[in-house]
Amino acid sequence: MTLELIIFVASILFGILLYWRESKSNKVYRFFNKLMYSKDLQMKSDSKKGFIYQQNFLLRLVYITLIFLVSIVVVQFVLPISASLVQWFVSAIVGTLIGTYLANFILKSSDVIGEKSESFEDVLNESINKGKKFIDDLKTKDTKVVEEAKEEIKETPKKEEKSARERLKDKGLM
């Protein structure tokens, strides 16, 4: 079970590496494309499509399975291991698929962040300026309220009130 988890995590990293590498250059896919198709059916020179990059799920699964099938055959001849080879094979395929989709998410989000970074900075600066204006308005309103309160206190004359002792005496309680 532990070896399966290690294989699974390693295959996720392998899938991220495959996807990232193929997003940078698809020379191997172009080579096979030129080898398999006639000149009219070959992919365009500006296309970035690869074995894994910009492929749908089914073709991605086929190519990844093919890669691991070839590697398992080679390993089987070099090291005759028969213990739970199918489980390792399946966990490697699933992990690689997850890794490719994870890499796709990371690359797409970094592209979106790169495109929106300028507008994000503008929005952030605008919000900061609005916040500063709001705080300045609060400060000026607070000082106006305090000044008005001081003026009201000065304007109201103090009446001569009796002390509590005198009021009690007037009521006859003391």
C-alpha positions as CSV (number, residue, x, y, z in Angstrom):
1,M,0.0,0.0,0.0
2,T,2.8,2.4,0.8
3,L,4.6,1.7,-2.5
4,E,1.3,2.4,-4.3
5,L,1.0,5.8,-2.6
6,I,4.6,6.6,-3.5
7,I,4.0,5.6,-7.1
8,F,0.8,7.6,-7.2
9,V,2.4,10.8,-5.9
10,A,5.4,10.4,-8.2
11,S,3.1,9.9,-11.1
12,I,1.2,13.1,-10.3
13,L,4.6,14.9,-10.4
14,F,5.4,13.1,-13.6
15,G,2.1,14.2,-15.2
16,I,2.8,17.8,-14.2
17,L,6.2,17.5,-15.7
18,L,4.9,16.0,-19.0
19,Y,2.2,18.6,-19.4
20,W,4.5,21.5,-18.7
21,R,7.2,20.1,-21.0
22,E,4.7,19.6,-23.8
23,S,3.2,23.1,-23.3
24,K,6.6,24.5,-24.0
25,S,7.5,22.4,-27.0
26,N,5.7,19.7,-29.0
27,K,8.5,18.5,-31.2
28,V,7.8,14.8,-30.6
29,Y,4.2,15.1,-31.5
30,R,5.1,17.1,-34.6
31,F,7.6,14.4,-35.6
32,F,4.9,11.6,-35.4
33,N,2.4,13.9,-37.1
34,K,4.7,14.4,-40.1
35,L,5.5,10.7,-40.1
36,M,1.9,9.5,-40.0
37,Y,0.0,12.0,-42.2
38,S,0.3,13.3,-45.7
39,K,1.3,16.9,-46.3
40,D,-2.4,18.0,-46.6
41,L,-3.4,16.4,-43.3
42,Q,-0.5,17.5,-41.2
43,M,-1.0,19.9,-38.3
44,K,-0.5,23.6,-38.8
45,S,2.8,25.2,-37.8
46,D,1.2,27.4,-35.2
47,S,-0.6,24.6,-33.5
48,K,0.6,23.8,-29.9
49,K,-1.3,20.5,-29.6
50,G,0.6,17.6,-28.3
51,F,0.1,14.1,-26.9
52,I,-1.2,15.5,-23.6
53,Y,-1.3,19.2,-24.1
54,Q,-4.7,20.4,-25.5
55,Q,-6.0,16.9,-25.9
56,N,-9.3,15.6,-24.7
57,F,-9.6,13.1,-21.9
58,L,-9.8,9.9,-24.0
59,L,-6.8,10.6,-26.2
60,R,-4.8,11.7,-23.1
61,L,-5.7,8.4,-21.4
62,V,-4.7,6.4,-24.4
63,Y,-1.3,8.1,-24.7
64,I,-0.5,7.9,-21.0
65,T,-1.5,4.2,-21.0
66,L,0.7,3.6,-24.0
67,I,3.7,5.3,-22.3
68,F,3.2,3.2,-19.1
69,L,2.5,0.0,-21.1
70,V,5.8,0.3,-22.9
71,S,7.6,1.1,-19.7
72,I,6.1,-1.8,-17.9
73,V,7.1,-4.2,-20.7
74,V,10.7,-2.9,-20.5
75,V,10.7,-3.2,-16.7
76,Q,9.3,-6.7,-16.9
77,F,12.1,-7.9,-19.0
78,V,14.8,-6.1,-17.0
79,L,13.4,-7.0,-13.5
80,P,11.1,-10.0,-13.4
81,I,8.7,-8.6,-10.7
82,S,5.2,-10.0,-10.7
83,A,3.9,-8.7,-7.4
84,S,0.9,-6.4,-7.8
85,L,2.2,-5.0,-11.1
86,V,-1.3,-4.2,-12.2
87,Q,-2.1,-2.0,-9.1
88,W,1.1,0.0,-9.6
89,F,0.3,0.3,-13.3
90,V,-3.2,1.7,-12.6
91,S,-2.1,4.0,-9.8
92,A,0.6,5.4,-12.1
93,I,-1.9,6.0,-14.9
94,V,-4.5,7.7,-12.7
95,G,-1.8,9.8,-10.9
96,T,-0.4,11.0,-14.2
97,L,-3.8,11.9,-15.5
98,I,-4.5,13.9,-12.3
99,G,-1.1,15.5,-12.6
100,T,-1.8,16.6,-16.2
101,Y,-5.1,18.2,-15.2
102,L,-3.5,19.8,-12.2
103,A,-0.8,21.3,-14.4
104,N,-3.5,22.5,-16.8
105,F,-5.2,24.3,-13.9
106,I,-2.0,25.8,-12.8
107,L,-0.9,27.0,-16.2
108,K,-4.4,28.4,-17.1
109,S,-4.6,30.2,-13.7
110,S,-1.1,31.7,-14.1
111,D,-2.1,32.9,-17.6
112,V,-5.3,34.5,-16.3
113,I,-3.5,36.2,-13.4
114,G,-0.8,37.5,-15.9
115,E,-3.5,38.9,-18.1
116,K,-5.5,40.4,-15.3
117,S,-2.6,41.7,-13.2
118,E,-2.6,45.2,-14.8
119,S,-6.4,45.6,-14.3
120,F,-6.0,44.1,-10.8
121,E,-3.4,46.7,-9.9
122,D,-5.7,49.5,-11.2
123,V,-8.7,48.2,-9.2
124,L,-6.5,47.9,-6.1
125,N,-5.2,51.4,-6.4
126,E,-8.7,52.7,-7.0
127,S,-10.0,50.9,-3.9
128,I,-7.1,52.3,-1.8
129,N,-7.9,55.9,-3.0
130,K,-11.6,55.4,-2.3
131,G,-10.7,54.2,1.2
132,K,-8.5,57.2,1.8
133,K,-11.2,59.5,0.7
134,F,-13.7,57.8,3.0
135,I,-11.4,58.1,6.0
136,D,-10.7,61.8,5.2
137,D,-14.5,62.3,5.1
138,L,-14.9,60.6,8.4
139,K,-12.2,62.7,10.0
140,T,-13.7,66.0,8.7
141,K,-17.2,64.9,9.8
142,D,-15.9,63.9,13.2
143,T,-14.2,67.3,13.8
144,K,-17.3,69.1,12.6
145,V,-19.5,67.2,15.1
146,V,-17.1,67.8,17.9
147,E,-16.9,71.5,17.2
148,E,-20.7,71.7,17.0
149,A,-21.0,69.9,20.3
150,K,-18.5,72.3,21.9
151,E,-20.5,75.3,20.6
152,E,-23.7,73.9,22.0
153,I,-22.1,73.4,25.4
154,K,-20.9,76.9,25.4
155,E,-24.2,78.3,24.3
156,T,-26.4,76.6,26.8
157,P,-26.3,78.6,30.1
158,K,-26.0,76.6,33.2
159,K,-29.0,76.9,35.5
160,E,-28.4,77.1,39.2
161,E,-29.6,73.8,40.3
162,K,-30.0,72.7,43.9
163,S,-27.7,70.1,45.3
164,A,-29.1,66.7,46.1
165,R,-29.0,67.5,49.8
166,E,-31.0,70.6,49.3
167,R,-33.6,68.8,47.3
168,L,-34.0,66.1,50.0
169,K,-34.4,68.9,52.6
170,D,-37.1,70.5,50.5
171,K,-39.0,67.2,50.3
172,G,-38.6,66.9,54.1
173,L,-36.6,63.7,54.0
174,M,-33.7,65.2,55.7
